[in-house]
Amino acid sequence: MTEALLEDLTKIAAPLLALVLLYSSLEHRLRQRERAMEWLFGGLFGATAVFGMLYPFTLEAGLIFDARSVVLSLAGFFGGPVVAAIAALIAMAFRISVGGHGLWVGLAVIISSAAIGSIGYDLRRRLQYQPGVLSFLALGVLVHGVAVMLMLALPSPQRITVSADVAWPYAVILAAITWAFGHIFLLVESRTEALITARKSEDRFRKLLEDLEREHSNTRIMLDTMTDGYIRADVDGKILDTNAAYCRTIGVEYMHIQDTEEQ
């Protein structure tokens, strides 16, 4: 049974990888909390959760086990509450259509997974915390530990079977998947942050150059409109800078002095 459970639960890997690719190209816009992006990613995470429920491990009719909890916890952790809420509503609508003995527990798992991920998102922003190796392991263990506890609410015959044969392999496998894909999403996020930092540095450098050019231009205008002569030379007497007033004083054309400076 464990091998069949492992095979069915890991089917989520392919759609999650596809979601990572989309996330990598649009994450910078989601970071700006664009409403359209939140709806888009809510729909994408929700569709991925539904995919998992389309190919579940089925213990009996209406009692299914899949990786929706992984998808929804990551939706909350990386997308925030709005993305998680949209994804959860989509997943709940599909789970209701499936029905069965595990309906209410399944809905509770959807809500708890999205909520735990969203709390993680909020804590990251409030504490300016950078997730590490243990962060996603803790997320996976917490989400699926709660899911296992919710399974205790199943009717007695199903609860006994699930507790004996399914619950803990389910929790271990999905905690590992959460850990793995959490790191992949984090790599995408780190890459986006590096690009944003580089772009900001480039903008600051460009502004600095523009300010220096503007300052030089203003200085040049001031020197050329002065009535007093001005000259700047190095220790060898080479003229580095002067103005038109000085040139008139010594009877030399200003353009001739400029040519000398350039040489």
N, C-alpha and C positions, 0 to 999 in steps of 0.2 A: 504493500500500500504506500509506503514511504517513497518508493521509486516513482510510482504513478503520480503522487502528489508533487514531487520535485519536478517532474516533466511538465505537468500542467501549470504549476505556478511560475516557472521560468519562461513560459510563452510570452510573458509581458515584456521580455527584453527587447525584442525587435521594435515594437511601437514606441517603447521608451527611448530607444536610440534615435528613432526618427524625430521624436519630440525634442531631444537634445539638440539635434541639428537646427530645428526651427528656433529653438531658444537661443542658440549661439548667434543667429543672424538678427534677432529682434529684441534681445534682452536689454540693450541700451535704451530702447524706447519703453519697454516695460518698467525699467528703473525710474523713468521720469513720470511714472504713474499715469500714462496716457490711458484714458478710459477705454478707448477702442482696443488697445493692446491687452488690457485686463480682461475684457470680454472675450477677445480672441483666445488668449491662453487659458482662460477658464473653460472655454469650449473644447480646446485641444486636450487639456488634462482630463476633462470629463469624458471625451470620446475615447481616450486611452484607457480610462477606468472601465468603460463599457466594453472595450475590446477584451479586457481581462475577464469580465463576467460572461462574455460570449464563449470563452474556452476555459471553463473552470474545472476543478476537480469536483466531481459530483458524488456525494456520499449516498444521497437518495434524492428523489424528486423534490426540488425546492430547498435543498440543503447543499449549498455550493461553497467552495473555497477558491479564492482567486487573489490576485495581487492588487485589488483596488485600493487597499489600505496604503500600499507603497506609493502609488500614484497620487493619492489625495494628500498624504502627509508631505510629499515633496512639493505639491502644488501650493500648500500653505507656507512651507518653509522658504521657498524661493519666490513664489508669486504674490504672497500676502493674502489677507483675509478675503478680498473681493474675488480673486482668482480661485481660491479654495472653495468659497461659497457657491460660485457658479458651477465648478466641477462637481461639487457634492450634490447639488440639485439634479444635475444630469444623471449622476450615478444612482441617486435615490429613485428617480423616475423609472430607470431601467430595472432596478432591483424590485420595485413594486410590481412591475409587469411580470417578473419571474414568479413572485409569490412563494408559497411553500412554508414549511415549519420554521425555516430560518429567517423569515422575512424581517421580523422586528429586530432580531440580533444583527442581521445584515445592515439594516438602516442605522442602528446604533454604532456599528463599526465605521460606517461611512462618516457619520457626524464626528465621532471621536478622533478619527484619523485626520480629518480636515482641521479640526479645532486644535489638536496638538501641534500640527505643522504651523498653523497660524500663530500660535503662542510663541513657537520658536522664532518665527519671523519677527514678531514684535520685540522679543527679548534681544535679538541680534541688533535691531535698530536702536533700542534704548541704551543698551550696554556697550554698543560699538564692538561687539564680540565677533572675532573671526573664527568660524568653525574649524575644527581639526579632525584628527582620526577618530577620537572618541566621541565627537559630537554626533556623527551620523549613526554610529553604533548605538549610542544612547537613545537617539530618536527612534531607530528601528526596534530596539528592545522595549521602549516605553509604549509605542504605538501598538505593537503586537502583543505585549503583555496585557494591555488594556483589552485588546480584542479577545484574548484567551479568557479573561475574566468575564467578559460579556457573554461568552459562549455558555457560561454556567446558567444563564437564563433560558437556555433551550429546554423543551419538554424533556422529562426524565429519560425515556429510552434513548433519544438522540444525544442528550448530554453525556450519558455514560459512554456511548460509542465514540463520540468526538473526543472526550477527555482521555480515553484509553488509547486511541489510534491516530488521531489527527492533530490535536491542539498544539502539542509542543514541536513536532516536526514542522508544522505550519508556521509557528512563531519563529523558529530558528532560521528556516529558509528565507522568509520574508524580511527578517531583520538583516540578514546578509545582503539581500538585494537592495534594501534601503541604504545600507552602508555603501555599497558599490556605486549605485546611481547618484547618491548624494555627493560623492566625490567627483563624479563626472560633471554634474551640474555646477559644482563649486569651481572646477577648472574653467568652465565657460565663463562664470561670473568673474573669476580672477583675471581672465584674459580681457574681458570688457573693461574692468577697472584699470588695467594697465594701459589700454588704448585711450581711455578717457584722460588718465593722468598725463600721458604723452601729448595728447591734443591740447590740454590746458597749458603744459609747459611750452609747447610750440606757439600758442597764442600769446603767452606772456612774453616770450622772446621777441616775437614779431612786434608786439606793442612797444617793447623797450627800444627796438631799432627805430620804429616810427617816431618815438619821443625824442631819441637822439638826433635823428634827421631834422625834426621840427625845431629842436633847440639850436642846432647848427645853422639852420636857415634863418631863424630869428636873430641869431648873433651876427650873421653876415649882413642882414638888412640894417641892423643897428650900427655896425661899423661903417657901412657904406654911406649912411646918412649923417654921420657925425661931422661936425665942422672942425674938430681937432684931429690932428694927425695921429695915426696909430701904426706901430710896427712891432713885430715879434720876430726875433732871430735866435739862432742857436749859438753855442759858445764859439763856433768858428766864424760867426758873422753872416752865416747864410740866412737870407730872409725866409721866414716861415709863413708870415702873414702880414698884411698891411691893409691900408684903406685908401680911398681916392683922395681924401684930404691930405694925407702924408705925401702922396705922389705929386699933388699940386705944389706942396711946399718945396720939394726938391726939384721941381721942374721935369719930372719923368712921367710918361704916360702910364696910366694905371694898368692897361693891358700888357705893357712891356714887363711890368713888375710881376703880374700874374704868370706870364710865360716863364719868368725866371724861377718863380716858386715851383712850378710844375716840373721844371728840369732838375 
